[in-house]
Amino acid sequence: MQIINNISAVRSKITALKKKNKSIGFVPTMGALHEGHLSLLRKAKKECDIVVLSIYVNPAQFGPREDFKAYPRDKKKDCLLAKKEKVDIIFYPSDKMMYPRRYLTYINVNEITSILCGKSRPTHFRGVTTIVGKLLNIAGPDVIYLGQKDAQQCIVIQKMIDDLNFPVKVRICPTVREKDGLALSSRNKYLSAKQRKEAVVLYQSLLLAKQHIRRGTKNIATIKNMMRKKIKKTSGKIDYIECVDAKTLEPIKTIKGKILIACAVKFGPARLIDNIIV
Amino acid sequence: MQIINNISAVRSKITALKKKNKSIGFVPTMGALHEGHLSLLRKAKKECDIVVLSIYVNPAQFGPREDFKAYPRDKKKDCLLAKKEKVDIIFYPSDKMMYPRRYLTYINVNEITSILCGKSRPTHFRGVTTIVGKLLNIAGPDVIYLGQKDAQQCIVIQKMIDDLNFPVKVRICPTVREKDGLALSSRNKYLSAKQRKEAVVLYQSLLLAKQHIRRGTKNIATIKNMMRKKIKKTSGKIDYIECVDAKTLEPIKTIKGKILIACAVKFGPARLIDNIIV
C-alpha cells in the first residue's frame, strides 16, 4: 500500500497502472473509516484490479457553523484499516494542494441540491460535487463507490457525472448499520450514551413508515406525521422528514413507484441522516 | 477523417487510440471555421498524433437576446476545411445529446467571469466552462488548443482546468488577422461593407495604446480615453475598454508588468472583441 500526498504523483502512478490495463476502483472518504467505508473498499477490491482510497476532510462541504474543525481525524488508524482491506493507494492531500490561493471554480448541480439536506446546508453539495469532480480528474477511476446512507449525495454525484460526461461508473452500496439499526456514521462519535440509545429512532421511524406503506397507506402527510410523532418522543430535533422519487428526488404526491423516505435529526452536536427506499 | 455524432462512439474511438499511446490534440469550436481555427488545427497536427475537432454551437453560452439562432452554421464547408487540415476525428453532437432533458449541472469560475465580456454577458462563461468541461471528459485529450483572440475565455478555461485538476495542457495560439488588422471571427460575417471597413478600429486603437505605452504613458485613464476617442469616430458602440493583469485579469492601477488591453465594440448586430498583450 502506497500513501501519496501529491496530485501529480498519484496521477502518474494511476496512469501507469491504466496503461497496463488495470481497472481502477475509487472510494472517496473524509477518513474516520468505519464498517460502512470498509464495505465500499471490499466491493471495490472484488470488482477492480486496483483500489484507490482518498482521505480528505473537504472544507468546501462544511457550512460556517458546522463541524469542520471537530470532524474526527485519525490518519494512523485509517491507514491500518485500509491496509487490512488491501487498498493499493491512499491519496491523502492537503488543503493547500486542493484549494490553493485564489481558488475560484465550483461545480453546481441545480434544483436537487436545494432540497432535503441542501435546505439547511445550502453550500454543502456544491462542496461535494466540486471535490468529487476534482478527485475524478486526479484519479481517473473506472468505478466510484458510494454509500446509500448519503442517499442525496449519491443522486447528486450521479447527476453530475451524467451531466458533465465524466467517464466513470457509479456503484452504490447498502447502508451498514449497528446491531440496533443505527446507520454507521463518523458523526455517531459526537453522541452521548443517552443520545446514542435514542438515535436508533431514525431507522425505527423509517421502518414504521415502510410497514404502513406495505399495509396500504398512500397518504404522504399521514406517513410523515407518524414518523414525526415517533421521533418527537426523543430529545432529537427534526431537520426534515421527506418522501421523494427515489431516482430524481422530485416531490411526489402519493405513494407510487420507488420512493425514497429520508430524514435528518439533530442530537446535540450530531446531525444524523438516514433513509430507506420503498 | 471520421465524423462522429455520438458521445460513447467518440469516447471509445479515442480511448482505443490512447491505449496505443497516441497523443490527442483537441480543438473545440462552434464551426464556421476560418483561418484562426485552422491555425489551431495545424498547431495540434504538428504537436500531437491525433487531432480531434469538435463543432458545436453551444446554446448555454448565448444570452437570451444574443445571436444563437443567427450564428453561422455550414457543416459541409467545415468538414471540407477540416479534411484539408488532416483532422482525424470531428465530434459533431446534437443539443439533445449535450443537454438532455432535466440537465442541471454547471461549472462556475467566479470573479474573473463577471468582468470584461462577462459584464454584458452574465451567463456566457458559465456556458463556456460547462461545455469545455463536458468536452474534456468526452474526448480526454492531452492538449487543448485555444485562440488568443478570446483572451478572457483562454484565462477562464485555464483557471477551470487548474482548479478542477483536469489532466490536460492548454496551448494558446496567436490571433489571426485580416490584412488590414481585423481579428478573424465568425461574427465578421454580420458586418455591412461600411461596418467592415470601420471595424479595423478595434485593432488600430489597441496599437495606438501600445504605441503610447512604449513611449512611456503610465496612466490607464489616459490610454483608455485615447482609445475611446478613436473608436467614437466610427459608428461602433463601445461595450468596454479595459487594461488588466494579463495572467489573472485582476484590475491594475498603473502600467506595470504584462498587461492585457482588451475591448469590445458593437457594429450593428456584430459584437466584436480584440486584445493585445503589452
Chai-1 contact restraints between the chains, C-beta under 6 A:
chainA,res_idxA,chainB,res_idxB,connection_type,confidence,min_distance_angstrom,max_distance_angstrom,comment,restraint_id
A,Y103,B,D163,contact,1.0,0.0,6.0,A-B,restraint_1
A,L104,B,V109,contact,1.0,0.0,6.0,A-B,restraint_2
A,L104,B,N110,contact,1.0,0.0,6.0,A-B,restraint_3
A,L104,B,E111,contact,1.0,0.0,6.0,A-B,restraint_4
A,T105,B,V109,contact,1.0,0.0,6.0,A-B,restraint_5
A,T105,B,M160,contact,1.0,0.0,6.0,A-B,restraint_6
A,T105,B,D163,contact,1.0,0.0,6.0,A-B,restraint_7
A,T105,B,L164,contact,1.0,0.0,6.0,A-B,restraint_8
A,Y106,B,N108,contact,1.0,0.0,6.0,A-B,restraint_9
A,I107,B,I107,contact,1.0,0.0,6.0,A-B,restraint_10
A,N108,B,Y106,contact,1.0,0.0,6.0,A-B,restraint_11
A,V109,B,L104,contact,1.0,0.0,6.0,A-B,restraint_12
A,V109,B,T105,contact,1.0,0.0,6.0,A-B,restraint_13
A,N110,B,L104,contact,1.0,0.0,6.0,A-B,restraint_14
A,E111,B,L104,contact,1.0,0.0,6.0,A-B,restraint_15
A,G133,B,L164,contact,1.0,0.0,6.0,A-B,restraint_16
A,K134,B,L164,contact,1.0,0.0,6.0,A-B,restraint_17
A,K134,B,N165,contact,1.0,0.0,6.0,A-B,restraint_18
A,N137,B,L164,contact,1.0,0.0,6.0,A-B,restraint_19
A,N137,B,N165,contact,1.0,0.0,6.0,A-B,restraint_20
A,N137,B,F166,contact,1.0,0.0,6.0,A-B,restraint_21
A,I138,B,N165,contact,1.0,0.0,6.0,A-B,restraint_22
A,M160,B,T105,contact,1.0,0.0,6.0,A-B,restraint_23
A,D163,B,Y103,contact,1.0,0.0,6.0,A-B,restraint_24
A,D163,B,T105,contact,1.0,0.0,6.0,A-B,restraint_25
A,L164,B,T105,contact,1.0,0.0,6.0,A-B,restraint_26
A,L164,B,G133,contact,1.0,0.0,6.0,A-B,restraint_27
A,L164,B,K134,contact,1.0,0.0,6.0,A-B,restraint_28
A,L164,B,N137,contact,1.0,0.0,6.0,A-B,restraint_29
A,N165,B,K134,contact,1.0,0.0,6.0,A-B,restraint_30
A,N165,B,N137,contact,1.0,0.0,6.0,A-B,restraint_31
A,N165,B,I138,contact,1.0,0.0,6.0,A-B,restraint_32
A,F166,B,N137,contact,1.0,0.0,6.0,A-B,restraint_33
